[in-house]
Amino acid sequence: MTAILSRIFGLQHLDLILDIVQDTFEAALTTWRFKGIPDNPSGWLMKVAKNKALNAVKRAQKSESFSPDLILSASIDLEDHFELICTDHEIKDSQLRLLIICGQPVFSSRNQIIITLHILSGFGVPELANALLMKEEAVKKSLSRCKSSLKAIPQLLNVPVVLPSDEQTETLLHILYLMFNEGYKTTRAKKGINNDLCYEAIRLTKLLLTPQQTCYHQVNALLALMFFNLSRFPARLTESAEWLSLAEQDSGLWEQKFIQEGFYYLHISTQSTQIHRLHLEAIIASLHCTAPDFKQTNWTKIVYLYQQLELLEPGSPYVRLNRIIAQSYLLNAAACIKEINELEISSGLRQSFLFSASKADIYQRIGEREKAITAYEEAFRLSNAVLDRKFLLRKIAECKSGSNDAAGRQH
């Protein structure tokens, strides 16, 4: 809906477009509660969005917020061409155009990510701050600047539907990666997992799946990574909807069809002559998915792949943290804790609970329960999500009761 309405109104009226989309969904929540879900929900939503857009045009005719030409154009498009621009082909083109627009060099790389996730995925300020490791106030300022840029350069909407450049595609892949991550482990939602957002990330990634594109293999690698991670969703939560670590999950519940899908895209991606960070992440995920059980995971190979990933992403604290965690299953655990402490200080991310939770897990595995409890309590203090806090409380209880099962930090 956002993509279609953007073609009609132009992105200089982004706030109006997002208001119409939100009003449409609020209307659905009210109407469907009493009348039931219609036979064609998406068609119903599009029709309501059209009517609300027409009302917006009529209101605009009485104000100076729209130019007369824009009002006339919008009226004609809505009345005569709305059904045409709602065909599957046109909707795909509209979304791809919107993706390309948000990846324009008029925005910085970070602002490209912010505005795309905000417009195409409905990310709010907390989700953006979590995904990009930014303060919420900084996200608000960036969003404001992006919207001002869209108003100042309305001709951006005239971008033709052509394949984005390699640099733009790299940014778009990062955006879609973050979108999937937010669905994989949500910032605000009580359920912890947002399946719809993950499926949406996969769907949008497939918009970029064009063999003629030089980034074709990276796109396939991202899809492989997404499907491998998606396969574990049935086992990541208990029946009472609480996190289970990777070590605690029943791999028999993992979706084999998604693992097979992951290998399909991984096979295509590895035909590339150049290695990319997404190739390495996808291969790491595939090793977890094919291990007979957690204890038989090939940690030696995973550590090696993380070391290669560190060479490609030397500035990523989370890549290094994951390598240290993998190494803790092979080497002296105390040395790994020391390295996590050093990373926590050097990364500037001392307010992230993941460092304390990772240290606590290692302490718990080697039987240092008091130290584990202290680290879990620190992680609890720094955590915000309800499910994370429940998970940490359960681990604290395990340590106090003497349970020494491997917990693993990965969900």
N, C-alpha and C positions, 0 to 999 in steps of 0.2 A: 504493500500500500504506500509506503514511504517513497519507493522508487517511482511508482506510477504518478503519485501526486506531485513529485518533484518535477516531472516532465511537464506537468500542467501549469504549476505555479512558479517554478524556478526555485532554486535553493536559497535565494535571498529572502524567501518567506518560510524558512525552515521551521521556525517556532510554530507558525500556523499549521504547517503540515503535520508536525509531531502532535499538536493538540488535536487535530482531526482524527489521527490514528488512535490516540488514547481515548477520545470520546467514543469512537466506534467500538472499541473493545469494552468500554464501560457499558455501552448500550447492549452489547451481546450478553454481558454478565447479568444484566437486569432482565432482558427479554427472555433469554434462554432458560433462566431459572423457573419461569412460569409457563412458558410455551414449549419448552423442550428444544433440543438442538435441531436445527433445520436439516433437511436432506443434503443440502449443499452449503456447508458452513462458510467456506471461503467465498462462494458467490454472494452469500448473504452479507458478509463483511464488506465486500467490494461495493455492493449496492448501497449500503448504509454510508460508506465512506464517500461515495459519489454524491449522495443527497446532502451530506454535511458539507462537502466541498462547494456544492451549488449554493447552499445557504451562506457560506463564507463569502462567495463572490457577490451575492446580493447585498450583504452587509458592506462589502468593500466599495460597492457602487455609491454608497452614501458617505464614504470617507475619502481621505486622500492617501490612504496607505498603499493603494495599488495605482499603477498608471492606467489610464483608460484603455490603452492598447492591450495591456496584460489582462484586464478584466474581460475584454471582448474575446481575446484568444482563449482564455480559460473557459468562458461560457461555451464557445463553439466546441472546444475539445471535450468538455464534459457531456454536452448534449448529443453531439454527433459522432464522436470518436471514442468514447469511453470503452465501449465493448471491444473495439478494435485493439486498443492499447492494453487490454486485459487478456489477450490471448497468451498462451504459454510462451510463444516465441518472443513476443513484445515484452512480457514481464522479465524474461531472462535477459534480453537486451537492456532493459531499464536498470536492472540490478547490476549488470556488468558495467554499464555506463557510470552508475553511481559509485561503484568500486574504483573505477579509473579516476573519476573526478576527485574522490577523497585522497587518491594517491598522487595528486598533482604536486609539482615542486614548489608551488606557491606556499605550501605548508612545509614545516620542518618534518623530519621523519617521525618524531614523537607525536606531533600534532596530526599527521596523517593517520596514525594509529588511533588517536583519541577520537577524531571526528568520525572515522569509519565505524568504530565500535559503538559510538553514540547513535549514529544515524541508522545503520543497518542492523544493529543487534540490540538496541535499546539499553546499552550499558549506562547505568547511573554513575554518579561521582564516586561512591564507595567501590564499585566494581572496577572502575578505571584506575583508581588509586591503588587497589590491590594488584591488578594485573601489571601495572607499570612501575610499581614500587615508588609511588609519588605521594606527597601529602595532598589531602582533599582540596585544600585551598589553592594549591598550584594547579590541580586539575580544573577547578572552576575557572581560573584565569585563562587557561589554555582553551577551554571550550568557548569562552566568551570571545577570545581573539579569533578562533576559527570561524565562528558565526559571523563576526564582523567582516572577515575576509570573503565569505560567501556572498554577503550583501554587497560588498564593494566590487566583486567580479562576477556579476550574474551570467556573463557569457560562458562561464565554465560549463553550464548545462549543455552547451552546443558541442561538447567533446564527442567526436564520432566513436562508434563502437568498433574500436580496433584493438589488436592485442597490445597490452601494456608493455612497456620496456622492461628489460631484465631488472633494472633497479626498482621500478615500480612493483614488479611481481614479487621481488624479495620482501618489500614492505607489506604487500598484501598477504603473503604467506605468514609473516610474523603476526599480522592482525588476526588471521584465521586460527593460528596456533593459540593465541591468547584467548580467542573466543571459545575454542574447545576446552582450554584449561579452566575457564570460568564455569563451564558446564560440568566438567569433571569434578571440580571441588568449588562450590559456590561461595561467594563472599557473604551474602545476606540470607539466602533462602534456608528455611529450616530443614528441608529434606537433604541438604548436603550435595546432592547430584541433580543437575538439570539436564535430563536426557534430551529434551527438545533443543536446547542450545547446542549440544554436541551434534545432533543430527543436522541442525541449521549450519553449523560450521562445515560439516562434511558436504552438504549441498552446495554451499557457496564456493568451497574449494573446487568442486567439480566444474564450476563455471570457467575456471582457468585451465581446465584439462584439454589443451589443444596441442597435438603432436608437433605442429610447426614451430612451437615456441621453444626457445633455448632453455627455459626453466621447466620444461615438461617433466623431466626426471625428478626435480625437487618437489613438484606438485604431487607426483605419485608417491614420493617418500613420505610427504606429510599425510596423505591419505592412508598409507600403510600404518604409520604411527597412530593415527586416530582410531583405526579399526582394531589394532592390537589392544589399545587401552580400553576401547568400548567393550571388548570381549569379556573383560573382568567385572563389568558393572553388576551382574547378578550376585557376585560373591563379596562385594565391598562393604555391605551393610548387614548387620544382624537382623533378626526378625523384628526386633524393637527399634530398628532404624538407627543403629549406632555403628561407627566406623569399625572395620576390621582391618588390621594391618595386612600387608602382603603375606607375611609369614603365617597369619592366622586364617587366611582365606582357603576355602575348599576349591581347589583348581578344577574339580569335577563339575563345578557349576559354571565354569567359563564357557562362553558361547563359541563353539567350534566354527560355526559358519562365519563369524566375524574374524576369527584367527585365519581362516582360509582366505577371506577377502583381503586381510592384511598382507598375506604372502603373495597374493595376486599382484597387488600394487608394488610391493617390495621388489618382486622379480623384475617388473618393468623399470623401476627406479634405478636398480643397480646395473642397468645397461649403459648408464652414463659413464663418460670417461673422466669425470671430475667428482671428487668426494665432497659432500655437503654435510653440514651439521645434522640435517634432517635424516640423511642416510644412516648416520651413526646412532641417532636416537631411535630410529625405527628398528635397527638391528638389535639394539639393547632390549627394546620392548619384546622383540620376537624371541629372544633368549629366555626371558621370563615366562612367556606364553608356552614355550616348548619344554621347559624343565619338568622332569617327572614329578618332582615336588620341590618345595622351597629349599630343603637341605641339599638337594642335588643340583641347585642352580650353578651354572658355570661362572662363578665369581671371577675367576682368573681372566676369562675373556671379557667380561663386563668391565672390570677395572681397566684393562687395556683399551677398550673402546672409549671409556670416559677420559683416559689420558689423551687419546687422539682428539676427542671433543674439546678438551682444554686447550689444545694447540689452535683449534679453529675459533674457540670462544674464550680467549684468555681473561677477559674481564667479567665473566659470569660467576658470581659467588655460588649459585645454586648448582652449576655443573661441577664445580670443585667439591661442594658439600656432598653431592651424590657419589662422586668418586671416592671420597673419604669413607662414606658409609659402606660402599661396596668393599673397600679395602679392609674394613673392620672385620669382615668375615674371613679374611685370609691372614692378616698380620696382627701385630701387637696392638690390642685395643687401646691401651693407655696412650700410645703414640698417636693414635687416631683422634683421641679426645683432645690432646694437646694441639693438634693441627686444626681441629674445629674451633678451639679457643682463639687461635691466631687469626683464622679466617673471620670469625665473628667481629673481631676488633678492626681488622683491615678493610672489611667490606663496608663498614658504616651502617650495617643492618642489625644493630644490637637489639632493636625492638622487635625483631622477628622471632616468634616462638620456636621456629624450626631448629635453630641451633641448640637451644636447651633441650628440646624434645629428642633430638638426635643423640646428644650426649647421654641423656637419661636412658635411652634404649640400650646403648653400649654398656653403660654401668649395670643395667639390669641383666644383660646377657652374661656378664662376667661375675655376677654375684655380689656386686658392690651396691647393696640395696639402699643403704642410707644416702649415698651419693646420688643414686638414681632418684630417690624420693625428692631430694633437694632440687635436682635439675627438672624433674617433672613439675614441681610446684612453681618453679620460675617460669616454665613454659606455660603453665596454666595462667599465671599472672599476666603474661604477654598476649595470650590468645583472646580472640573476640567471638569466633563462631561457636554456637551452642554445641555442635557435634564434636568439635575439637576439644572443648572443655570436658565434655562427657568422656571422651576417649582418654584424656589425660587423667581424669579422676579414677577411671577404671585401672589405669596403669599404676597409679599411686596405691590403690587398694591391693593390687597384686603384689607389689613390693612389700607392703606392710604384712600381708598374709604369708609371705615367703615364697610365692609363686615366682618361678625363674624362667618362664617360657620366653623364647625369642619373640620379640614384639615387632621389630621393624618399624621405621617411621613412615614408609610409603603406604598410602591408602589405595 
